[in-house]
Amino acid sequence: MTNTKEILNRLRALRKEKELRQEYVARQLGIDRTTYVRKERGLIPITTEEWLKLANTMDKDPSYFFESPASTDKKGVESPDEMFILKLYRSLSMEDKRDLLSFIRLILRVTEKKGVKETLKKLIDA
């Protein structure tokens, strides 16, 4: 069971990971920054509607905040390495994305490890 402190820590960590300022998040909720800060610290409760807006703002399913870390890992929540790759990919231009995928395809052709090769092939073909 996840407690309130863990939930709020997850909220704060995700906001920082996504490089969102408290002012921006507060605007998405329709409140001022000082009120948001108090909510993020647990001094004021966050309403259900606000949790839904937070999840939408941070591009997560609302359950992300409330599930235990063990259960979210099973559902494919990104590891730091996955987040790095995703941030890198999203930061690229369309041409650079194509180049990156071409490079991965090249690696796929020369890799000797069958499991890696099959996994990469599935990802690229998807």
C-alpha positions as CSV (number, residue, x, y, z in Angstrom):
1,M,0.0,0.0,0.0
2,T,1.3,3.4,-1.0
3,N,1.0,6.2,1.6
4,T,0.4,9.9,1.1
5,K,4.0,10.8,1.4
6,E,5.0,8.3,-1.3
7,I,2.3,9.5,-3.6
8,L,3.3,13.2,-3.2
9,N,7.0,12.2,-3.6
10,R,6.1,10.4,-6.9
11,L,4.2,13.5,-8.0
12,R,7.1,15.8,-7.2
13,A,9.7,13.5,-8.8
14,L,7.6,13.1,-12.0
15,R,7.2,16.9,-12.2
16,K,10.9,17.4,-11.9
17,E,11.7,14.6,-14.3
18,K,9.4,16.2,-16.9
19,E,11.1,19.5,-16.2
20,L,7.7,21.2,-15.4
21,R,7.7,24.2,-13.2
22,Q,5.3,24.5,-10.3
23,E,3.8,27.6,-11.9
24,Y,3.0,25.7,-15.1
25,V,1.4,22.8,-13.2
26,A,-0.6,25.2,-11.1
27,R,-1.9,26.9,-14.2
28,Q,-3.0,23.6,-15.6
29,L,-5.0,23.0,-12.4
30,G,-6.4,26.5,-12.4
31,I,-4.8,27.5,-9.1
32,D,-2.0,29.8,-8.1
33,R,1.5,28.6,-7.5
34,T,1.5,28.9,-3.7
35,T,-1.6,26.8,-3.5
36,Y,0.0,24.2,-5.7
37,V,3.1,24.2,-3.6
38,R,1.0,23.5,-0.5
39,K,-0.8,20.7,-2.3
40,E,2.4,19.1,-3.4
41,R,3.7,19.3,0.2
42,G,0.6,17.6,1.5
43,L,-0.7,20.7,3.4
44,I,-3.8,20.9,1.3
45,P,-5.6,17.8,-0.2
46,I,-5.5,17.3,-4.0
47,T,-9.0,16.7,-5.3
48,T,-9.9,13.8,-7.6
49,E,-10.4,16.3,-10.5
50,E,-7.0,17.8,-9.8
51,W,-5.4,14.3,-9.8
52,L,-7.0,13.7,-13.2
53,K,-5.6,17.0,-14.5
54,L,-2.2,16.2,-13.1
55,A,-2.1,12.9,-14.8
56,N,-3.1,14.5,-18.1
57,T,-0.5,17.3,-17.7
58,M,2.2,14.8,-17.0
59,D,1.1,12.3,-19.6
60,K,0.5,9.4,-17.2
61,D,-2.4,7.2,-16.3
62,P,-3.9,8.5,-13.0
63,S,-3.1,5.1,-11.4
64,Y,0.6,5.9,-11.8
65,F,0.5,8.0,-8.6
66,F,-1.3,5.5,-6.4
67,E,0.1,2.1,-7.3
68,S,3.1,0.7,-5.4
69,P,6.4,0.8,-7.3
70,A,6.5,-3.0,-7.6
71,S,3.1,-3.0,-9.4
72,T,4.0,-0.2,-11.7
73,D,7.2,-1.9,-12.8
74,K,5.1,-4.8,-14.0
75,K,3.0,-2.5,-16.1
76,G,5.9,-1.1,-18.1
77,V,6.6,2.1,-16.3
78,E,9.8,3.5,-17.8
79,S,13.1,2.9,-16.1
80,P,15.7,5.8,-16.1
81,D,17.4,4.2,-19.1
82,E,14.1,4.0,-21.0
83,M,13.3,7.6,-20.1
84,F,16.7,8.6,-21.4
85,I,16.2,6.9,-24.7
86,L,12.6,8.3,-25.0
87,K,13.8,11.9,-24.2
88,L,16.6,11.5,-26.7
89,Y,14.3,10.2,-29.4
90,R,11.7,12.9,-28.8
91,S,14.3,15.6,-28.9
92,L,15.4,14.6,-32.5
93,S,14.1,16.1,-35.7
94,M,12.3,13.7,-38.0
95,E,15.4,13.2,-40.2
96,D,17.5,12.5,-37.1
97,K,14.9,10.0,-35.9
98,R,15.1,8.2,-39.2
99,D,18.9,8.1,-38.9
100,L,18.7,6.7,-35.4
101,L,16.4,4.0,-36.6
102,S,18.7,3.2,-39.5
103,F,21.6,2.9,-37.1
104,I,19.6,0.5,-34.9
105,R,18.7,-1.6,-37.9
106,L,22.4,-1.7,-38.8
107,I,23.2,-2.9,-35.2
108,L,20.4,-5.5,-35.6
109,R,22.1,-6.9,-38.7
110,V,25.4,-7.4,-37.1
111,T,24.4,-8.5,-33.6
112,E,25.2,-12.1,-32.6
113,K,22.9,-12.4,-29.7
114,K,19.7,-14.1,-30.8
115,G,17.5,-12.6,-28.0
116,V,18.7,-9.1,-28.6
117,K,18.3,-9.5,-32.4
118,E,14.7,-10.8,-32.1
119,T,13.7,-8.1,-29.6
120,L,15.1,-5.3,-31.7
121,K,13.4,-6.7,-34.8
122,K,10.1,-6.8,-33.1
123,L,10.5,-3.3,-31.9
124,I,11.5,-1.9,-35.2
125,D,8.8,-3.8,-37.1
126,A,6.1,-2.6,-34.7
